[in-house]
Amino acid sequence: MSDILELPGHDMDRLAAVARTIVRDCGDVRSGENVYIEGRADSLPYLELIAFECEAVGARAMVVAPSDEYRRRRLVELPEAQLATVNDGWIAAARAADIVFTVRLEDGQPELFRDIPDERFGAVLRGRKLLADVIYDGSRRWIGTDLPTPQQAAAFGLDFAAFSDMFWRSLLIDYRELSRRADVVASFLEGGSEVHITSPKGTDVRLRIDGRPLDKDVGVVTDDAKLSNLPAGEVCLAPFEDAADGTVVFDLAFWNGVRIEDLEVAFEGGRARGVGAAAGFETFTATLAGATGAGDVIGELGIGLNPEVGEPCGYMLTDEKILGTVHIAVGDNRMLGGVNDSSLHWDLLITEPTVEVDGRSLMVAGRLMV
C-alpha cells in the first residue's frame, strides 16, 4: 500500500483490513450516506483508510483531525468562555451525517494534558457537549473507537507492541459469540428490579433498574441499535438516577493523564460523594465539580464481556469491556435511556465483582454464572 501515508509502529495492511471491517460490518455504511469522521492528527492515515472504505461503498466522507498539540494550545491560551463553545460548522456536519466515527476516545499523548487545570477541561467538556448532543441524539449511527499510540502505552506503563496487539485482538473478535454472550446476560437482567454489587475491596451498593432499557454493545450499529464502542463487549443500562445507595471501591480509572487507584465513593440517593483514594483523589473531585448538570449522579451500569482484553491498565475503552468486570459511570446517561443531562460521562472500573439481580447470582468474584 505504497500510495498511502504510513503510521510508524502500525501494520498498514492490518489497519486497512480493520477499516474495511469497521465500515462494512460494524458500521453498515451504505451508498449515498454522509459520514463524519473525527479523530486526531497523529492518526490521519488510519482516518483516511476509514474514509476511503466509506467512499468505496458510495458514501461521502468528511474527516476532521486536530492534533493533541493544537488541543493543548487551546487549553493553555484561550479564554474559558471560548473553550466552552464549538464551531457551528462541526455541528452542521454532524447533524448532516448518517453515521459518525469518533476515532479519538482517548488522547494520543496523555502526558501533554497532565498540567492543565481541571476547570479548563471542564470548559472544554461544556463545548464538546454541544456537539455530543447532536451526535448522540438518536438520529444517526455512531461508532467510537481509537488508534493506540506509543505515548498511551507509556502513560499506562505498558509495552507498545503488547498494548497494540491487545487492542486489535479485542476489536477483531468473534462477534457472533460476543452477541450470544450478551443475549444471555441481557436476558438475565431483563425484568430485574434491584442489582446488588459487592467486591473484595469493600464495594457494597444497590441499584434500581426495573423498566430501564438494556443496551448490548456487540460491535455492530443498526437503525435500531445506533451506538457502539470498538473494541466492543458489554451489556449496559442507565440505573435510576435517584436509587443508588451504598459504597463502591473502584479499582482503576484514568483522566487526562492522571491515574486514579482504589477510589472509594459513597452513593446516596443516586449521588456520588468521593471518600478517598490511594492515588488521584483530587482529580476525581475536581472533574465532578467542573461538569455541567449533575456530573455526580449515577449514569450507567455496565457488564464487561470481551475475553480478549486481559488485565486492566487504565485505558477505559478496553478496561470496561474486560470479561468478568463491572463498570459504573457518573454523569450523562441519556444515550442509554436515562434522564440525566451532563457534560460528563465517566466510566469507573470494579474488578472481581459479585453481582446479584433480585437475589440471583449473575457473577461471583468476576466469574459469570450464566
VEXMAR-768133 format. One record per residue (C-alpha): residue number from 1; residue in three letters; x, y, z. Coordinates in steps of 0.001 Angstrom, whole numbers. Example, Ala and Ser with C-alpha at 12.3 -4.5 7.8 and 13.67 -1.06 7.14 Angstrom:
2
<r 1 ALA <12300 -4500 7800>>,
<r 2 SER <13670 -1060 7140>>,
//
This chain:
370
<r 1 MET <0 0 0>>,
<r 2 SER <2720 2450 -1077>>,
<r 3 ASP <192 5099 -2138>>,
<r 4 ILE <-985 5925 1413>>,
<r 5 LEU <650 7626 4368>>,
<r 6 GLU <2425 5341 6820>>,
<r 7 LEU <1908 5154 10583>>,
<r 8 PRO <5122 4195 12420>>,
<r 9 GLY <4639 1123 14582>>,
<r 10 HIS <1491 4 12764>>,
<r 11 ASP <932 -2583 10061>>,
<r 12 MET <-895 -604 7367>>,
<r 13 ASP <-2310 -3733 5736>>,
<r 14 ARG <-3868 -4706 9070>>,
<r 15 LEU <-5220 -1185 9558>>,
<r 16 ALA <-6757 -1296 6080>>,
<r 17 ALA <-8456 -4591 6936>>,
<r 18 VAL <-9726 -3159 10229>>,
<r 19 ALA <-11054 -67 8447>>,
<r 20 ARG <-12921 -2291 5996>>,
<r 21 THR <-14436 -4292 8879>>,
<r 22 ILE <-15446 -1172 10799>>,
<r 23 VAL <-17103 459 7796>>,
<r 24 ARG <-18804 -2514 6160>>,
<r 25 ASP <-19559 -4886 9031>>,
<r 26 CYS <-19699 -2773 12202>>,
<r 27 GLY <-20992 477 10723>>,
<r 28 ASP <-23032 -892 7813>>,
<r 29 VAL <-22167 2227 5801>>,
<r 30 ARG <-24335 2496 2695>>,
<r 31 SER <-24157 4177 -684>>,
<r 32 GLY <-25344 7783 -615>>,
<r 33 GLU <-24825 8261 3134>>,
<r 34 ASN <-22946 11172 4667>>,
<r 35 VAL <-20153 10115 7052>>,
<r 36 TYR <-18496 12382 9613>>,
<r 37 ILE <-15115 11105 10863>>,
<r 38 GLU <-13436 12841 13784>>,
<r 39 GLY <-10021 11819 15064>>,
<r 40 ARG <-6534 13005 15995>>,
<r 41 ALA <-3939 14348 13581>>,
<r 42 ASP <-1494 11593 14591>>,
<r 43 SER <-3977 9006 13289>>,
<r 44 LEU <-4737 10724 9960>>,
<r 45 PRO <-3592 7809 7743>>,
<r 46 TYR <-5968 5495 9627>>,
<r 47 LEU <-8800 8030 9387>>,
<r 48 GLU <-8222 8219 5655>>,
<r 49 LEU <-8382 4431 5369>>,
<r 50 ILE <-11797 4578 7038>>,
<r 51 ALA <-12848 7451 4780>>,
<r 52 PHE <-11713 5564 1672>>,
<r 53 GLU <-13724 2464 2661>>,
<r 54 CYS <-16773 4711 3059>>,
<r 55 GLU <-16190 6189 -388>>,
<r 56 ALA <-15664 2706 -1829>>,
<r 57 VAL <-19247 1753 -955>>,
<r 58 GLY <-20588 5012 -2411>>,
<r 59 ALA <-20828 7099 776>>,
<r 60 ARG <-19495 10659 1214>>,
<r 61 ALA <-16875 11063 3958>>,
<r 62 MET <-15587 14132 5802>>,
<r 63 VAL <-12509 13964 8083>>,
<r 64 VAL <-11749 16375 10950>>,
<r 65 ALA <-8453 15749 12774>>,
<r 66 PRO <-6987 18376 15159>>,
<r 67 SER <-3691 17467 16830>>,
<r 68 ASP <-3154 16957 20546>>,
<r 69 GLU <-648 19823 20377>>,
<r 70 TYR <-3359 22131 19000>>,
<r 71 ARG <-5801 20995 21692>>,
<r 72 ARG <-3188 21710 24366>>,
<r 73 ARG <-2512 25207 22988>>,
<r 74 ARG <-6236 25978 23060>>,
<r 75 LEU <-6450 24765 26658>>,
<r 76 VAL <-3466 26873 27729>>,
<r 77 GLU <-4042 30118 25837>>,
<r 78 LEU <-7735 30664 25081>>,
<r 79 PRO <-10307 32152 27488>>,
<r 80 GLU <-12554 29628 29226>>,
<r 81 ALA <-15641 31183 27649>>,
<r 82 GLN <-14221 30400 24206>>,
<r 83 LEU <-13272 26849 25194>>,
<r 84 ALA <-16917 26272 26147>>,
<r 85 THR <-18088 26808 22545>>,
<r 86 VAL <-17797 24764 19355>>,
<r 87 ASN <-17660 25695 15682>>,
<r 88 ASP <-21129 25749 14098>>,
<r 89 GLY <-19652 24005 11057>>,
<r 90 TRP <-18789 20938 13132>>,
<r 91 ILE <-22333 20816 14465>>,
<r 92 ALA <-23767 21176 10959>>,
<r 93 ALA <-21530 18387 9655>>,
<r 94 ALA <-22542 16058 12493>>,
<r 95 ARG <-26219 16905 12012>>,
<r 96 ALA <-25975 16118 8284>>,
<r 97 ALA <-24278 12759 8922>>,
<r 98 ASP <-25991 9395 8717>>,
<r 99 ILE <-23134 7848 10704>>,
<r 100 VAL <-20353 9348 12839>>,
<r 101 PHE <-16995 7704 13555>>,
<r 102 THR <-15174 9168 16563>>,
<r 103 VAL <-11608 7828 16438>>,
<r 104 ARG <-10195 9658 19439>>,
<r 105 LEU <-11870 8401 22578>>,
<r 106 GLU <-8504 8776 24338>>,
<r 107 ASP <-5739 11372 23973>>,
<r 108 GLY <-2877 10190 21801>>,
<r 109 GLN <-369 11885 24113>>,
<r 110 PRO <-1835 11825 27641>>,
<r 111 GLU <1265 13444 29159>>,
<r 112 LEU <523 16684 27277>>,
<r 113 PHE <-2515 17309 29470>>,
<r 114 ARG <-1272 16441 32964>>,
<r 115 ASP <-684 20076 33972>>,
<r 116 ILE <-3914 21555 32576>>,
<r 117 PRO <-6194 22916 35349>>,
<r 118 ASP <-9391 20921 35800>>,
<r 119 GLU <-11619 23955 35369>>,
<r 120 ARG <-10269 24460 31851>>,
<r 121 PHE <-11016 20849 30987>>,
<r 122 GLY <-14497 21467 32370>>,
<r 123 ALA <-14924 24333 29911>>,
<r 124 VAL <-13858 22103 27015>>,
<r 125 LEU <-16369 19451 28103>>,
<r 126 ARG <-19117 22075 28051>>,
<r 127 GLY <-18164 22968 24491>>,
<r 128 ARG <-17871 19341 23478>>,
<r 129 LYS <-21339 18681 24847>>,
<r 130 LEU <-22851 20971 22202>>,
<r 131 LEU <-21503 18607 19535>>,
<r 132 ALA <-22183 15420 21518>>,
<r 133 ASP <-25849 16365 21927>>,
<r 134 VAL <-26177 16181 18137>>,
<r 135 ILE <-24079 13043 17635>>,
<r 136 TYR <-25947 11025 20291>>,
<r 137 ASP <-29490 12333 19703>>,
<r 138 GLY <-30689 9062 18137>>,
<r 139 SER <-30922 10406 14602>>,
<r 140 ARG <-27718 8772 13357>>,
<r 141 ARG <-25485 5777 13983>>,
<r 142 TRP <-22286 6277 15985>>,
<r 143 ILE <-19121 4250 16469>>,
<r 144 GLY <-16491 5420 18929>>,
<r 145 THR <-13012 3902 18766>>,
<r 146 ASP <-9327 4819 18896>>,
<r 147 LEU <-5852 4177 17496>>,
<r 148 PRO <-3268 3012 20078>>,
<r 149 THR <-103 5129 20381>>,
<r 150 PRO <3312 4567 21996>>,
<r 151 GLN <2612 7569 24238>>,
<r 152 GLN <-587 5964 25517>>,
<r 153 ALA <1262 2734 26239>>,
<r 154 ALA <3959 4656 28150>>,
<r 155 ALA <1308 6502 30203>>,
<r 156 PHE <-250 3171 31189>>,
<r 157 GLY <3146 1578 31866>>,
<r 158 LEU <2805 -919 29005>>,
<r 159 ASP <4920 -2211 26159>>,
<r 160 PHE <3509 -659 22991>>,
<r 161 ALA <3631 -3816 20887>>,
<r 162 ALA <1714 -5774 23536>>,
<r 163 PHE <-740 -2899 24094>>,
<r 164 SER <-1421 -2529 20371>>,
<r 165 ASP <-1814 -6280 19896>>,
<r 166 MET <-4343 -6433 22759>>,
<r 167 PHE <-6334 -3581 21242>>,
<r 168 TRP <-6636 -5111 17764>>,
<r 169 ARG <-7171 -8627 19104>>,
<r 170 SER <-10048 -7436 21280>>,
<r 171 LEU <-11537 -5474 18371>>,
<r 172 LEU <-11392 -8299 15820>>,
<r 173 ILE <-13148 -10906 17968>>,
<r 174 ASP <-15836 -13410 17110>>,
<r 175 TYR <-18828 -11059 17093>>,
<r 176 ARG <-21310 -13915 16854>>,
<r 177 GLU <-20031 -15414 20104>>,
<r 178 LEU <-19955 -11965 21715>>,
<r 179 SER <-23562 -11409 20649>>,
<r 180 ARG <-24585 -14783 22101>>,
<r 181 ARG <-22947 -13972 25452>>,
<r 182 ALA <-24582 -10533 25509>>,
<r 183 ASP <-28011 -12053 24819>>,
<r 184 VAL <-27626 -14398 27802>>,
<r 185 VAL <-26579 -11601 30188>>,
<r 186 ALA <-29277 -9256 28905>>,
<r 187 SER <-31969 -11889 29382>>,
<r 188 PHE <-30799 -12352 32994>>,
<r 189 LEU <-31078 -8607 33675>>,
<r 190 GLU <-34345 -8169 31801>>,
<r 191 GLY <-37269 -7761 34149>>,
<r 192 GLY <-34996 -7324 37180>>,
<r 193 SER <-35609 -4649 39792>>,
<r 194 GLU <-32529 -4447 42017>>,
<r 195 VAL <-28842 -5058 41335>>,
<r 196 HIS <-26580 -5704 44337>>,
<r 197 ILE <-22817 -5430 43735>>,
<r 198 THR <-20059 -6375 46172>>,
<r 199 SER <-16291 -6778 45771>>,
<r 200 PRO <-13275 -7858 47861>>,
<r 201 LYS <-12121 -4244 48309>>,
<r 202 GLY <-15339 -3185 50022>>,
<r 203 THR <-17939 -2433 47371>>,
<r 204 ASP <-21479 -2923 48651>>,
<r 205 VAL <-24040 -982 46620>>,
<r 206 ARG <-27625 -1471 45456>>,
<r 207 LEU <-29059 -11 42235>>,
<r 208 ARG <-32640 57 40961>>,
<r 209 ILE <-33070 -836 37282>>,
<r 210 ASP <-36674 -2005 36743>>,
<r 211 GLY <-38060 -909 33399>>,
<r 212 ARG <-34852 700 32135>>,
<r 213 PRO <-33855 -304 28566>>,
<r 214 LEU <-30873 -2598 28035>>,
<r 215 ASP <-28121 -1889 25523>>,
<r 216 LYS <-25997 -4699 24055>>,
<r 217 ASP <-22761 -3310 22629>>,
<r 218 VAL <-21672 -6139 20360>>,
<r 219 GLY <-19731 -4143 17782>>,
<r 220 VAL <-22426 -3535 15165>>,
<r 221 VAL <-24651 -467 14778>>,
<r 222 THR <-28042 -587 13092>>,
<r 223 ASP <-31028 1706 12738>>,
<r 224 ASP <-32336 129 15962>>,
<r 225 ALA <-29059 -129 17947>>,
<r 226 LYS <-27331 3102 16990>>,
<r 227 LEU <-24318 3328 19336>>,
<r 228 SER <-21197 1210 19766>>,
<r 229 ASN <-17661 1386 21146>>,
<r 230 LEU <-14876 -594 19488>>,
<r 231 PRO <-13430 -2739 20962>>,
<r 232 ALA <-16941 -3826 21891>>,
<r 233 GLY <-18260 -6145 24559>>,
<r 234 GLU <-20687 -5058 27233>>,
<r 235 VAL <-24306 -5060 28314>>,
<r 236 CYS <-25223 -1755 29908>>,
<r 237 LEU <-28142 315 31126>>,
<r 238 ALA <-28960 3505 32987>>,
<r 239 PRO <-29960 2751 36602>>,
<r 240 PHE <-32500 5063 38190>>,
<r 241 GLU <-30732 8319 38902>>,
<r 242 ASP <-32102 8622 42459>>,
<r 243 ALA <-31813 4997 43556>>,
<r 244 ALA <-28183 4012 44040>>,
<r 245 ASP <-27146 3548 47670>>,
<r 246 GLY <-24016 2159 49267>>,
<r 247 THR <-20252 2172 48851>>,
<r 248 VAL <-18210 1444 45732>>,
<r 249 VAL <-14439 973 45644>>,
<r 250 PHE <-13325 1480 42064>>,
<r 251 ASP <-10078 -297 41311>>,
<r 252 LEU <-8886 1921 38500>>,
<r 253 ALA <-9662 4994 36431>>,
<r 254 PHE <-7676 7375 34252>>,
<r 255 TRP <-8401 11007 33474>>,
<r 256 ASN <-6269 13364 31351>>,
<r 257 GLY <-3051 11566 32130>>,
<r 258 VAL <-3801 11026 35831>>,
<r 259 ARG <-4130 7500 37208>>,
<r 260 ILE <-6751 7013 39932>>,
<r 261 GLU <-6497 3903 42123>>,
<r 262 ASP <-8758 2333 44764>>,
<r 263 LEU <-11246 5189 44633>>,
<r 264 GLU <-13892 4946 47357>>,
<r 265 VAL <-17212 6588 46526>>,
<r 266 ALA <-20358 6740 48662>>,
<r 267 PHE <-23669 6761 46762>>,
<r 268 GLU <-26746 8158 48467>>,
<r 269 GLY <-29966 8592 46542>>,
<r 270 GLY <-28001 8207 43321>>,
<r 271 ARG <-25483 10949 44130>>,
<r 272 ALA <-21766 10152 44304>>,
<r 273 ARG <-19542 11592 47013>>,
<r 274 GLY <-15831 10914 46938>>,
<r 275 VAL <-14466 9465 50185>>,
<r 276 GLY <-10814 8853 49341>>,
<r 277 ALA <-8379 7102 47003>>,
<r 278 ALA <-4931 5550 47034>>,
<r 279 ALA <-3994 7914 44190>>,
<r 280 GLY <-5649 10637 42124>>,
<r 281 PHE <-8462 11632 44516>>,
<r 282 GLU <-8170 15360 43777>>,
<r 283 THR <-8651 14691 40068>>,
<r 284 PHE <-11885 12814 40762>>,
<r 285 THR <-13403 15562 42895>>,
<r 286 ALA <-12297 18374 40565>>,
<r 287 THR <-13642 16594 37489>>,
<r 288 LEU <-17073 16155 39040>>,
<r 289 ALA <-17072 19772 40215>>,
<r 290 GLY <-16242 21049 36721>>,
<r 291 ALA <-19070 19219 34942>>,
<r 292 THR <-22271 20889 33861>>,
<r 293 GLY <-25562 19479 35040>>,
<r 294 ALA <-25314 16630 37538>>,
<r 295 GLY <-21904 15098 36937>>,
<r 296 ASP <-22092 13324 40290>>,
<r 297 VAL <-25258 11319 39514>>,
<r 298 ILE <-25048 7623 38674>>,
<r 299 GLY <-25221 7274 34904>>,
<r 300 GLU <-24549 3687 33878>>,
<r 301 LEU <-24086 118 34952>>,
<r 302 GLY <-22073 -2000 32520>>,
<r 303 ILE <-21090 -5674 32482>>,
<r 304 GLY <-17840 -6436 30609>>,
<r 305 LEU <-17946 -9368 28152>>,
<r 306 ASN <-14814 -9242 25959>>,
<r 307 PRO <-12445 -12177 26698>>,
<r 308 GLU <-9509 -10758 24717>>,
<r 309 VAL <-8777 -7597 26716>>,
<r 310 GLY <-6782 -9066 29617>>,
<r 311 GLU <-5719 -7132 32704>>,
<r 312 PRO <-6954 -3589 33418>>,
<r 313 CYS <-4447 -843 32743>>,
<r 314 GLY <-6364 2449 32992>>,
<r 315 TYR <-7284 2595 29289>>,
<r 316 MET <-11006 2631 29904>>,
<r 317 LEU <-12037 1964 26308>>,
<r 318 THR <-10784 -1596 26789>>,
<r 319 ASP <-10849 -1877 30609>>,
<r 320 GLU <-14627 -1521 30729>>,
<r 321 LYS <-15023 -4459 28312>>,
<r 322 ILE <-12990 -6983 30366>>,
<r 323 LEU <-14953 -10185 30785>>,
<r 324 GLY <-15937 -10555 34437>>,
<r 325 THR <-15747 -6882 35414>>,
<r 326 VAL <-18360 -4238 36138>>,
<r 327 HIS <-18174 -518 35499>>,
<r 328 ILE <-20326 2233 36913>>,
<r 329 ALA <-20397 5639 35256>>,
<r 330 VAL <-21298 9003 36708>>,
<r 331 GLY <-22812 11805 34669>>,
<r 332 ASP <-24834 11878 31465>>,
<r 333 ASN <-26913 8807 30627>>,
<r 334 ARG <-29428 9994 28066>>,
<r 335 MET <-27856 7876 25316>>,
<r 336 LEU <-28817 4846 27434>>,
<r 337 GLY <-32408 5900 28042>>,
<r 338 GLY <-31803 7839 31268>>,
<r 339 VAL <-32712 11438 32041>>,
<r 340 ASN <-29507 12946 33453>>,
<r 341 ASP <-28061 15741 31304>>,
<r 342 SER <-24382 16493 31965>>,
<r 343 SER <-21185 17332 30108>>,
<r 344 LEU <-19539 14382 31894>>,
<r 345 HIS <-19858 10645 31346>>,
<r 346 TRP <-17084 8841 33215>>,
<r 347 ASP <-16764 5062 33456>>,
<r 348 LEU <-15065 3653 36583>>,
<r 349 LEU <-13965 21 36943>>,
<r 350 ILE <-14709 -2659 39559>>,
<r 351 THR <-12775 -5923 39318>>,
<r 352 GLU <-13728 -9301 40812>>,
<r 353 PRO <-17323 -8197 41477>>,
<r 354 THR <-20160 -10328 42726>>,
<r 355 VAL <-23408 -9256 41087>>,
<r 356 GLU <-26891 -10320 42124>>,
<r 357 VAL <-30125 -9403 40357>>,
<r 358 ASP <-33111 -9714 42692>>,
<r 359 GLY <-31074 -12193 44745>>,
<r 360 ARG <-29985 -14340 41781>>,
<r 361 SER <-26265 -14598 41017>>,
<r 362 LEU <-25190 -13171 37669>>,
<r 363 MET <-21496 -13034 38582>>,
<r 364 VAL <-19467 -14339 41514>>,
<r 365 ALA <-15962 -12971 42141>>,
<r 366 GLY <-15651 -11947 38492>>,
<r 367 ARG <-16974 -15182 37012>>,
<r 368 LEU <-20183 -15177 35004>>,
<r 369 MET <-22660 -17715 36328>>,
<r 370 VAL <-24882 -17793 33220>>,
//
